[in-house]
Amino acid sequence: MRLKTSLALALIATVMFAFPAKGHDLLIDIEPASQAVLTEGSFEAKLTFNNPLLVVDGETNAELSTKLSGSGDWVSHEIVVMDSVLTAQINLSEAGDYELRWKVVSSDGHPITGESAFTLELGSSQPQDTESPILIAPAPIQEQGSGDSMVGFYIGLAMVILGVIFAPIGLMIRRRARKS
């Protein structure tokens, strides 16, 4: 009976002191802003997240693409990931409403996706920039260990193990004390 009570108390203590799980990473800023009106067809899209994006062996598994509303063709753009910021140089030649779609892998390994919309208004007197932008390869970002997110789990596990070990020992000592 006392063993069951001790185990129940150990389980309750584990549940009470367990840390809540962290949520997924979030997009905290996007340029161009949703529903923005742009006047130049060449611009930099910049997405900022609350934690560094996952990069393993130089691979980001991230994507950014645009499409003109009414069109079914998504155009992928070259991206650069630096820490928690994804950037892409966008060159559009046709005015209209555009959709921007992105997919990244967060620091906890889960994919995050989203969409935004903006409008491109090009004036007929503007000369088109014929030079292509210089793209810089992404620098590898050190992968952050997921050990810090498991701290609560390990503390709870240690409490259960200690409860399982010391509860029976305490009961045996108590029984011996009563017999003598």
C-alpha positions in Angstrom: 0.0 0.0 0.0 2.8 2.4 1.0 4.7 1.5 -2.1 1.8 2.5 -4.3 1.4 5.7 -2.4 5.2 6.5 -2.8 5.0 5.7 -6.5 1.9 7.9 -6.9 3.6 10.8 -5.1 6.7 10.4 -7.3 4.5 10.5 -10.4 2.6 13.5 -9.2 5.9 15.3 -8.5 7.2 14.5 -11.9 4.1 15.9 -13.6 4.1 19.0 -11.4 7.8 19.8 -12.1 7.8 19.0 -15.8 8.5 21.9 -18.0 6.1 22.8 -20.8 7.1 21.9 -24.4 8.4 24.7 -26.5 6.3 25.8 -29.4 7.4 25.9 -33.0 9.5 28.8 -34.3 7.6 31.8 -35.7 7.9 34.3 -38.5 8.3 37.7 -36.7 8.8 40.0 -39.7 8.4 39.9 -43.5 9.5 42.3 -46.2 7.7 43.2 -48.3 4.9 43.5 -45.8 1.6 41.8 -46.4 -0.5 43.8 -48.9 2.5 46.2 -49.6 2.6 48.2 -52.8 6.0 48.1 -54.5 7.1 50.4 -57.4 10.2 48.5 -58.4 10.4 45.0 -59.8 13.8 44.3 -58.3 13.8 44.0 -54.6 14.9 41.8 -51.7 12.4 39.7 -49.8 13.5 39.2 -46.2 11.8 36.9 -43.7 12.9 37.0 -40.0 12.2 34.2 -37.6 12.4 34.1 -33.8 15.1 31.4 -33.8 17.8 30.4 -36.2 16.7 28.2 -39.1 17.9 24.7 -39.4 20.9 24.2 -41.7 22.5 20.8 -41.9 25.7 20.3 -43.9 25.0 23.6 -45.7 21.5 22.5 -46.8 18.6 24.6 -45.6 15.6 22.8 -47.2 14.1 26.3 -47.4 12.1 27.6 -50.4 10.7 31.0 -51.4 8.6 31.4 -54.5 6.3 34.0 -56.1 3.4 33.9 -58.6 1.3 36.5 -60.3 -2.3 36.2 -59.2 -4.4 34.3 -61.7 -1.3 32.4 -62.9 -0.7 28.8 -61.9 3.1 29.0 -62.2 5.1 29.5 -59.0 8.6 30.9 -59.7 11.3 29.8 -57.2 14.0 32.2 -56.1 17.5 31.7 -54.9 17.7 32.1 -51.1 20.3 32.9 -48.6 19.9 31.8 -44.9 21.9 33.7 -42.3 21.0 32.7 -38.7 17.3 33.5 -38.3 16.9 35.5 -41.6 16.0 34.2 -45.0 16.6 36.6 -47.9 16.0 36.3 -51.7 16.6 38.7 -54.5 13.3 39.0 -56.5 13.2 40.3 -60.1 9.7 40.8 -61.5 8.9 42.4 -64.8 5.1 42.4 -64.9 2.9 44.6 -62.8 0.0 43.1 -60.8 -0.9 41.3 -57.6 1.6 38.7 -56.4 1.6 35.9 -53.9 4.7 35.0 -52.0 5.0 31.5 -50.5 7.8 30.3 -48.3 8.8 27.1 -46.5 11.6 26.7 -44.0 12.7 24.1 -41.4 12.7 25.5 -37.9 15.4 25.0 -35.3 13.3 22.1 -33.8 13.2 20.3 -37.1 9.6 21.0 -38.0 8.6 22.6 -41.3 7.0 26.0 -41.2 5.1 27.4 -44.2 3.3 30.6 -45.0 2.0 33.0 -47.7 1.9 36.7 -48.1 0.6 39.0 -50.9 1.9 42.2 -52.4 1.2 44.4 -55.4 3.7 45.5 -58.0 3.0 48.8 -59.8 5.5 49.5 -62.5 5.6 52.9 -64.3 6.0 52.9 -68.1 8.8 55.5 -67.8 11.0 53.4 -65.6 14.0 51.8 -67.2 14.4 48.1 -66.5 17.6 47.1 -64.7 19.4 44.6 -66.9 22.2 43.6 -64.5 21.7 40.4 -62.6 22.2 40.6 -58.9 25.3 39.0 -57.3 24.2 36.0 -55.2 26.3 35.0 -52.2 26.2 31.4 -51.1 24.8 30.8 -47.6 27.4 30.4 -44.8 26.8 27.2 -42.8 25.1 27.9 -39.5 26.0 25.7 -36.6 23.3 23.4 -35.7 21.9 24.1 -32.3 21.7 21.1 -30.0 18.2 20.0 -29.0 19.5 18.9 -25.6 18.4 22.2 -24.0 14.7 21.5 -24.9 14.8 18.1 -23.2 15.9 19.5 -19.8 12.5 19.1 -18.3 12.1 15.6 -19.6 15.5 14.5 -18.0 14.7 16.2 -14.7 11.3 14.4 -14.5 12.9 11.1 -15.5 15.6 11.5 -12.8 12.9 12.2 -10.2 11.0 9.1 -11.2 14.1 6.9 -11.1 15.1 8.4 -7.7 11.6 7.8 -6.4 11.6 4.2 -7.6 15.0 3.6 -5.9 14.5 5.4 -2.6 10.8 4.7 -1.9 11.4 0.9 -1.3 14.6 1.6 0.7 12.7 4.0 2.9 9.9 1.5 3.4 12.4 -1.3 4.3 14.1 1.0 6.9 10.7 1.9 8.3 9.6 -1.7 8.7 12.9 -2.7 10.4 12.5 0.2 12.8 9.0 -1.0 13.7 10.1 -4.6 14.3 12.8 -3.7 16.7 
